[in-house]
Amino acid sequence: MSQADFLREFDALAFGAFQAAGLGDRARYTAPGAVSGVPCDVLVDRQMTEYGNGVADVAASHVVVGFRRAQVQPVRLGALVLLRVDGSDGEAFRLDAEVEGLSDESIVRWVVSRG
């Protein structure tokens, strides 16, 4: 088994465990221009703080969403809606930018904004 295969298998189990514990979310991702969305599992990290690495670092908080690549290949300006337990629409996000350095062969992470 390759490292990428191991990561995909491990992350599928981890996402399921997080969801069962109430720490992961079911969601629907819709690519720009698409008519309908694709169901997916996500991990939402709120209040991620970035300090930068320049001369005048500024702290900024973001919401970061992790997607399993096996389910979707998210792109900029895509839409994400978290689903409530009953399957109805919950909180909505718009994908702003992929987070460099936090994605791998199995998971891709995006900074999102509400809406």
Helices and strands as residue ranges (DSSP letters): H 3-20, E 25-30, E 38-50, E 60-68, E 79-83, E 89-98, E 107-114
